[in-house]
Amino acid sequence: MDWKEIIQFAALLTGVPYIVLEILQKRSMWIIGFITAAACAVAFAADRNWGQMGLNIYYFVMSAVGLYTWKKDSEKAGKGVVHLRKLDKKTAIWSAVGFVFGSLALAFVLRLLGDGVSTLDAAATVLSIIGTIWLARSIPEQWILWIVADIMTTILCLNQGNVWMGILYIAYILSAIYGFYHWIQNGKEV
């Protein structure tokens, strides 16, 4: 294994527990998220996937935000309860507008930086940013965004020969399908 494969494998080893803890809505997921995000940022930077690299730096920062937000929400909902917030019309509209314009703008910037898959990279990145905001707010529909974003990222990884990262994102897709079901079945609005 070369150094890139070691970093990708480390991301896989921390990414799987991260997603399990996310489904169970355990705050410790955000702590593991720091490590996973750092490993993924390095792996994507090595392949000049600047959008995904930047996204993982964003994940690193959002891990602190999520840790704080989930602490407050879990106190309101009660211990062991999946705390949920309803997706309101305003959030849905702003997210859709942000996705379209954010993807177009980011694709343009990524092309300038020499990203060979700028359109796919941009769309997956912007959708993931929105998904992370919805995740931090405990909106259950965030799982649907993750399914789509993770399919895009899986394609991006496998097309570039990044097998370990591809396996990680396939695990994320399967986990997101289950996560949506789990949150809907076990959630309580706060």
Beta strands, then each sheet from edge to edge (+ up, - down):
strand 1: 82-84
strand 2: 187-189
sheet 1: 1+ 2+
end
